[in-house]
Amino acid sequence: MTDPVSRRQFLGVAAVTTFILPSTLGLRGKVNVNEPLFDWKLWEKFRDQVVHPALTIREEDIENALTNKAKFEWAAHYVNNIEQLARKYLHHIQTTNLTNLIEETTPGDPLWTPCPSCRDLGKPVYPHGLWDWSIEAPNQLKCTICGETFPNVNYPEDIILKTQWGKPQQLTFYSGEPFVIFGFKEGRPSFSANIRARKVQWAANYARVLAEAYILTGQSEFAENTRNILLRFMIVTLIG
């Protein structure tokens, strides 16, 4: 039996193993922890010197925005647009269970997912696929070339990678004929991982919109829903 791989080690090779057949590359290799990427010495040395909050947007920026909102039509229009955008999708946070939107299973990547239906139909096959995803149908991908939707019973994900770090997970991959992806001969897409990535991406982006809407309007419902999304991310991180 091989040694379990830590979460940090896993992330070091995740960009490849997301779409390559696990049995080909696997997680058996050790990540070189002496690489500069894993050197935390400078962080440990200077972390206590950081003045918090250390944000890109500072208090004076917020004050300027609120002043501009009151003085200029263009600024008021911008705030109105942000508020409308935030309000447009609130029902997805309030009616859609966040456990579905931000799953415990590690998200994959919206790339590295060629379409097997296109290949079967003799259509061009793009290494990353050309996919349509919408929060209105969050658990589904639709190929913009052939129109097929995934998950799909004709293209099952029967290859399972069982992880051993933190809470065990099962990562699934397409079990049909593999793809050649940028020279990798055992490329196996994971449509479910692609979907998880898009849902997480959407939730993170929407949380920022909600937070901005709260800062600019002071309406508490935007803050509350931002908090709910961030708490869900925190819970999933602790579980992993």
MIVODREN-116859 format. One record per residue (C-alpha): residue number from 1; x, y, z. Coordinates in nm, 2 decimals, m for minus. Layout:
N
<num=NUM | xx=X | yy=Y | zz=Z>
...
// end
This chain:
240
<num=1 | xx=0.00 | yy=0.00 | zz=0.00>
<num=2 | xx=0.13 | yy=0.34 | zz=m0.09>
<num=3 | xx=0.14 | yy=0.63 | zz=0.17>
<num=4 | xx=m0.16 | yy=0.86 | zz=0.17>
<num=5 | xx=m0.10 | yy=1.19 | zz=m0.01>
<num=6 | xx=m0.15 | yy=1.51 | zz=0.18>
<num=7 | xx=m0.40 | yy=1.77 | zz=0.05>
<num=8 | xx=m0.11 | yy=2.01 | zz=m0.04>
<num=9 | xx=0.07 | yy=1.73 | zz=m0.22>
<num=10 | xx=m0.24 | yy=1.64 | zz=m0.41>
<num=11 | xx=m0.28 | yy=2.00 | zz=m0.53>
<num=12 | xx=0.07 | yy=1.99 | zz=m0.66>
<num=13 | xx=m0.03 | yy=1.73 | zz=m0.92>
<num=14 | xx=m0.40 | yy=1.80 | zz=m0.95>
<num=15 | xx=m0.37 | yy=2.00 | zz=m1.26>
<num=16 | xx=m0.26 | yy=1.69 | zz=m1.44>
<num=17 | xx=m0.45 | yy=1.42 | zz=m1.26>
<num=18 | xx=m0.78 | yy=1.60 | zz=m1.31>
<num=19 | xx=m0.80 | yy=1.49 | zz=m1.67>
<num=20 | xx=m0.54 | yy=1.21 | zz=m1.70>
<num=21 | xx=m0.63 | yy=0.85 | zz=m1.62>
<num=22 | xx=m0.53 | yy=0.81 | zz=m1.26>
<num=23 | xx=m0.38 | yy=0.47 | zz=m1.32>
<num=24 | xx=m0.14 | yy=0.62 | zz=m1.57>
<num=25 | xx=0.01 | yy=0.90 | zz=m1.36>
<num=26 | xx=m0.15 | yy=0.82 | zz=m1.02>
<num=27 | xx=m0.08 | yy=0.99 | zz=m0.69>
<num=28 | xx=0.20 | yy=0.75 | zz=m0.60>
<num=29 | xx=0.48 | yy=1.00 | zz=m0.68>
<num=30 | xx=0.61 | yy=1.21 | zz=m0.40>
<num=31 | xx=0.60 | yy=1.59 | zz=m0.44>
<num=32 | xx=0.94 | yy=1.76 | zz=m0.38>
<num=33 | xx=0.86 | yy=1.97 | zz=m0.07>
<num=34 | xx=1.19 | yy=2.15 | zz=m0.11>
<num=35 | xx=1.06 | yy=2.33 | zz=m0.41>
<num=36 | xx=1.04 | yy=2.72 | zz=m0.36>
<num=37 | xx=0.66 | yy=2.69 | zz=m0.40>
<num=38 | xx=0.65 | yy=2.50 | zz=m0.07>
<num=39 | xx=0.89 | yy=2.73 | zz=0.12>
<num=40 | xx=0.70 | yy=2.91 | zz=0.39>
<num=41 | xx=0.99 | yy=3.08 | zz=0.56>
<num=42 | xx=0.93 | yy=3.43 | zz=0.43>
<num=43 | xx=0.56 | yy=3.40 | zz=0.52>
<num=44 | xx=0.65 | yy=3.29 | zz=0.87>
<num=45 | xx=0.90 | yy=3.57 | zz=0.91>
<num=46 | xx=0.68 | yy=3.86 | zz=0.79>
<num=47 | xx=0.33 | yy=3.74 | zz=0.87>
<num=48 | xx=0.31 | yy=3.94 | zz=1.20>
<num=49 | xx=0.41 | yy=4.26 | zz=1.03>
<num=50 | xx=0.11 | yy=4.27 | zz=0.80>
<num=51 | xx=m0.14 | yy=4.54 | zz=0.90>
<num=52 | xx=m0.50 | yy=4.41 | zz=0.87>
<num=53 | xx=m0.73 | yy=4.44 | zz=0.70>
<num=54 | xx=m0.48 | yy=4.40 | zz=0.41>
<num=55 | xx=m0.72 | yy=4.44 | zz=0.13>
<num=56 | xx=m0.71 | yy=4.56 | zz=m0.23>
<num=57 | xx=m1.01 | yy=4.78 | zz=m0.17>
<num=58 | xx=m0.95 | yy=5.00 | zz=0.14>
<num=59 | xx=m1.17 | yy=5.21 | zz=0.36>
<num=60 | xx=m1.09 | yy=5.53 | zz=0.16>
<num=61 | xx=m1.19 | yy=5.36 | zz=m0.16>
<num=62 | xx=m1.53 | yy=5.27 | zz=m0.02>
<num=63 | xx=m1.58 | yy=5.63 | zz=0.11>
<num=64 | xx=m1.49 | yy=5.76 | zz=m0.24>
<num=65 | xx=m1.74 | yy=5.52 | zz=m0.40>
<num=66 | xx=m2.02 | yy=5.63 | zz=m0.17>
<num=67 | xx=m1.94 | yy=5.99 | zz=m0.23>
<num=68 | xx=m1.94 | yy=5.94 | zz=m0.60>
<num=69 | xx=m2.27 | yy=5.76 | zz=m0.57>
<num=70 | xx=m2.43 | yy=6.07 | zz=m0.42>
<num=71 | xx=m2.26 | yy=6.32 | zz=m0.66>
<num=72 | xx=m2.25 | yy=6.16 | zz=m1.00>
<num=73 | xx=m2.52 | yy=6.00 | zz=m1.22>
<num=74 | xx=m2.27 | yy=5.75 | zz=m1.36>
<num=75 | xx=m2.18 | yy=5.62 | zz=m1.01>
<num=76 | xx=m2.54 | yy=5.59 | zz=m0.91>
<num=77 | xx=m2.61 | yy=5.40 | zz=m1.23>
<num=78 | xx=m2.32 | yy=5.16 | zz=m1.15>
<num=79 | xx=m2.46 | yy=5.10 | zz=m0.80>
<num=80 | xx=m2.80 | yy=5.03 | zz=m0.94>
<num=81 | xx=m2.66 | yy=4.78 | zz=m1.19>
<num=82 | xx=m2.47 | yy=4.60 | zz=m0.91>
<num=83 | xx=m2.78 | yy=4.58 | zz=m0.69>
<num=84 | xx=m2.99 | yy=4.45 | zz=m0.98>
<num=85 | xx=m2.73 | yy=4.18 | zz=m1.06>
<num=86 | xx=m2.71 | yy=4.08 | zz=m0.69>
<num=87 | xx=m3.08 | yy=4.06 | zz=m0.65>
<num=88 | xx=m3.13 | yy=3.87 | zz=m0.98>
<num=89 | xx=m2.97 | yy=3.55 | zz=m0.85>
<num=90 | xx=m3.06 | yy=3.57 | zz=m0.48>
<num=91 | xx=m3.33 | yy=3.30 | zz=m0.52>
<num=92 | xx=m3.06 | yy=3.05 | zz=m0.62>
<num=93 | xx=m2.89 | yy=3.09 | zz=m0.28>
<num=94 | xx=m3.22 | yy=3.10 | zz=m0.09>
<num=95 | xx=m3.39 | yy=2.81 | zz=m0.27>
<num=96 | xx=m3.10 | yy=2.60 | zz=m0.40>
<num=97 | xx=m2.93 | yy=2.40 | zz=m0.13>
<num=98 | xx=m2.57 | yy=2.53 | zz=m0.09>
<num=99 | xx=m2.45 | yy=2.17 | zz=m0.04>
<num=100 | xx=m2.54 | yy=2.11 | zz=m0.40>
<num=101 | xx=m2.38 | yy=2.43 | zz=m0.53>
<num=102 | xx=m2.06 | yy=2.39 | zz=m0.32>
<num=103 | xx=m2.01 | yy=2.02 | zz=m0.28>
<num=104 | xx=m1.78 | yy=1.83 | zz=m0.04>
<num=105 | xx=m1.61 | yy=1.66 | zz=m0.33>
<num=106 | xx=m1.31 | yy=1.85 | zz=m0.46>
<num=107 | xx=m1.40 | yy=2.04 | zz=m0.78>
<num=108 | xx=m1.21 | yy=1.97 | zz=m1.10>
<num=109 | xx=m1.15 | yy=2.21 | zz=m1.38>
<num=110 | xx=m1.37 | yy=2.36 | zz=m1.65>
<num=111 | xx=m1.10 | yy=2.27 | zz=m1.90>
<num=112 | xx=m0.96 | yy=1.93 | zz=m2.01>
<num=113 | xx=m1.30 | yy=1.80 | zz=m2.10>
<num=114 | xx=m1.33 | yy=1.70 | zz=m2.46>
<num=115 | xx=m1.67 | yy=1.58 | zz=m2.58>
<num=116 | xx=m1.70 | yy=1.21 | zz=m2.66>
<num=117 | xx=m2.03 | yy=1.27 | zz=m2.84>
<num=118 | xx=m1.86 | yy=1.51 | zz=m3.09>
<num=119 | xx=m1.60 | yy=1.24 | zz=m3.15>
<num=120 | xx=m1.87 | yy=0.98 | zz=m3.22>
<num=121 | xx=m2.04 | yy=1.21 | zz=m3.46>
<num=122 | xx=m1.72 | yy=1.29 | zz=m3.65>
<num=123 | xx=m1.73 | yy=1.66 | zz=m3.54>
<num=124 | xx=m1.43 | yy=1.86 | zz=m3.44>
<num=125 | xx=m1.31 | yy=1.76 | zz=m3.09>
<num=126 | xx=m1.16 | yy=2.04 | zz=m2.88>
<num=127 | xx=m0.92 | yy=1.95 | zz=m2.60>
<num=128 | xx=m1.11 | yy=2.16 | zz=m2.35>
<num=129 | xx=m1.45 | yy=2.11 | zz=m2.51>
<num=130 | xx=m1.69 | yy=2.39 | zz=m2.58>
<num=131 | xx=m1.95 | yy=2.38 | zz=m2.31>
<num=132 | xx=m2.25 | yy=2.58 | zz=m2.20>
<num=133 | xx=m2.33 | yy=2.59 | zz=m1.83>
<num=134 | xx=m2.59 | yy=2.79 | zz=m1.65>
<num=135 | xx=m2.69 | yy=2.84 | zz=m1.28>
<num=136 | xx=m3.04 | yy=2.77 | zz=m1.40>
<num=137 | xx=m2.94 | yy=2.41 | zz=m1.46>
<num=138 | xx=m2.64 | yy=2.38 | zz=m1.23>
<num=139 | xx=m2.59 | yy=2.00 | zz=m1.25>
<num=140 | xx=m2.57 | yy=1.99 | zz=m1.63>
<num=141 | xx=m2.32 | yy=2.06 | zz=m1.91>
<num=142 | xx=m2.42 | yy=2.11 | zz=m2.27>
<num=143 | xx=m2.19 | yy=2.08 | zz=m2.56>
<num=144 | xx=m2.23 | yy=2.38 | zz=m2.79>
<num=145 | xx=m2.11 | yy=2.18 | zz=m3.09>
<num=146 | xx=m2.32 | yy=1.87 | zz=m3.09>
<num=147 | xx=m2.58 | yy=1.98 | zz=m2.83>
<num=148 | xx=m2.54 | yy=1.67 | zz=m2.61>
<num=149 | xx=m2.58 | yy=1.71 | zz=m2.24>
<num=150 | xx=m2.38 | yy=1.56 | zz=m1.96>
<num=151 | xx=m2.39 | yy=1.36 | zz=m1.73>
<num=152 | xx=m2.50 | yy=1.11 | zz=m2.00>
<num=153 | xx=m2.58 | yy=0.74 | zz=m1.97>
<num=154 | xx=m2.41 | yy=0.68 | zz=m2.30>
<num=155 | xx=m2.08 | yy=0.82 | zz=m2.16>
<num=156 | xx=m2.06 | yy=0.70 | zz=m1.80>
<num=157 | xx=m1.79 | yy=0.79 | zz=m1.55>
<num=158 | xx=m1.71 | yy=0.44 | zz=m1.43>
<num=159 | xx=m1.35 | yy=0.49 | zz=m1.35>
<num=160 | xx=m1.32 | yy=0.58 | zz=m0.98>
<num=161 | xx=m1.03 | yy=0.73 | zz=m0.80>
<num=162 | xx=m1.07 | yy=0.69 | zz=m0.42>
<num=163 | xx=m0.87 | yy=0.94 | zz=m0.22>
<num=164 | xx=m0.71 | yy=0.88 | zz=0.12>
<num=165 | xx=m0.65 | yy=1.23 | zz=0.26>
<num=166 | xx=m0.90 | yy=1.39 | zz=0.50>
<num=167 | xx=m1.25 | yy=1.27 | zz=0.44>
<num=168 | xx=m1.23 | yy=1.00 | zz=0.16>
<num=169 | xx=m1.37 | yy=1.10 | zz=m0.17>
<num=170 | xx=m1.45 | yy=0.93 | zz=m0.50>
<num=171 | xx=m1.34 | yy=1.12 | zz=m0.81>
<num=172 | xx=m1.50 | yy=0.98 | zz=m1.13>
<num=173 | xx=m1.37 | yy=0.98 | zz=m1.49>
<num=174 | xx=m1.51 | yy=0.89 | zz=m1.83>
<num=175 | xx=m1.46 | yy=0.52 | zz=m1.89>
<num=176 | xx=m1.49 | yy=0.50 | zz=m2.27>
<num=177 | xx=m1.21 | yy=0.53 | zz=m2.52>
<num=178 | xx=m0.95 | yy=0.78 | zz=m2.39>
<num=179 | xx=m0.86 | yy=1.10 | zz=m2.57>
<num=180 | xx=m0.52 | yy=1.23 | zz=m2.68>
<num=181 | xx=m0.51 | yy=1.57 | zz=m2.51>
<num=182 | xx=m0.20 | yy=1.78 | zz=m2.59>
<num=183 | xx=0.01 | yy=1.47 | zz=m2.63>
<num=184 | xx=m0.13 | yy=1.29 | zz=m2.33>
<num=185 | xx=m0.26 | yy=0.96 | zz=m2.47>
<num=186 | xx=m0.47 | yy=0.86 | zz=m2.17>
<num=187 | xx=m0.68 | yy=1.17 | zz=m2.13>
<num=188 | xx=m1.00 | yy=1.10 | zz=m1.96>
<num=189 | xx=m1.24 | yy=1.38 | zz=m1.89>
<num=190 | xx=m1.46 | yy=1.41 | zz=m1.58>
<num=191 | xx=m1.78 | yy=1.59 | zz=m1.66>
<num=192 | xx=m1.89 | yy=1.58 | zz=m1.30>
<num=193 | xx=m1.56 | yy=1.75 | zz=m1.19>
<num=194 | xx=m1.61 | yy=2.01 | zz=m1.46>
<num=195 | xx=m1.96 | yy=2.08 | zz=m1.33>
<num=196 | xx=m1.84 | yy=2.11 | zz=m0.97>
<num=197 | xx=m1.57 | yy=2.36 | zz=m1.08>
<num=198 | xx=m1.83 | yy=2.57 | zz=m1.26>
<num=199 | xx=m2.06 | yy=2.57 | zz=m0.96>
<num=200 | xx=m1.79 | yy=2.67 | zz=m0.72>
<num=201 | xx=m1.66 | yy=2.94 | zz=m0.96>
<num=202 | xx=m2.01 | yy=3.08 | zz=m0.99>
<num=203 | xx=m2.06 | yy=3.08 | zz=m0.61>
<num=204 | xx=m1.73 | yy=3.26 | zz=m0.55>
<num=205 | xx=m1.80 | yy=3.52 | zz=m0.82>
<num=206 | xx=m2.15 | yy=3.58 | zz=m0.69>
<num=207 | xx=m2.03 | yy=3.62 | zz=m0.33>
<num=208 | xx=m1.81 | yy=3.91 | zz=m0.45>
<num=209 | xx=m2.11 | yy=4.07 | zz=m0.63>
<num=210 | xx=m2.32 | yy=4.03 | zz=m0.31>
<num=211 | xx=m2.04 | yy=4.18 | zz=m0.10>
<num=212 | xx=m2.01 | yy=4.48 | zz=m0.33>
<num=213 | xx=m2.38 | yy=4.53 | zz=m0.34>
<num=214 | xx=m2.39 | yy=4.53 | zz=0.04>
<num=215 | xx=m2.10 | yy=4.78 | zz=0.07>
<num=216 | xx=m2.27 | yy=5.02 | zz=m0.18>
<num=217 | xx=m2.63 | yy=4.99 | zz=m0.06>
<num=218 | xx=m2.61 | yy=4.89 | zz=0.30>
<num=219 | xx=m2.88 | yy=4.63 | zz=0.25>
<num=220 | xx=m2.83 | yy=4.35 | zz=0.50>
<num=221 | xx=m2.97 | yy=4.07 | zz=0.29>
<num=222 | xx=m2.67 | yy=4.10 | zz=0.06>
<num=223 | xx=m2.44 | yy=4.06 | zz=0.36>
<num=224 | xx=m2.63 | yy=3.77 | zz=0.50>
<num=225 | xx=m2.62 | yy=3.57 | zz=0.17>
<num=226 | xx=m2.25 | yy=3.65 | zz=0.13>
<num=227 | xx=m2.19 | yy=3.51 | zz=0.47>
<num=228 | xx=m2.39 | yy=3.19 | zz=0.39>
<num=229 | xx=m2.17 | yy=3.13 | zz=0.08>
<num=230 | xx=m1.84 | yy=3.19 | zz=0.27>
<num=231 | xx=m1.95 | yy=2.97 | zz=0.56>
<num=232 | xx=m2.03 | yy=2.69 | zz=0.32>
<num=233 | xx=m1.68 | yy=2.72 | zz=0.16>
<num=234 | xx=m1.53 | yy=2.72 | zz=0.51>
<num=235 | xx=m1.72 | yy=2.40 | zz=0.61>
<num=236 | xx=m1.62 | yy=2.22 | zz=0.30>
<num=237 | xx=m1.25 | yy=2.32 | zz=0.35>
<num=238 | xx=m1.26 | yy=2.19 | zz=0.71>
<num=239 | xx=m1.42 | yy=1.87 | zz=0.60>
<num=240 | xx=m1.15 | yy=1.81 | zz=0.34>
// end
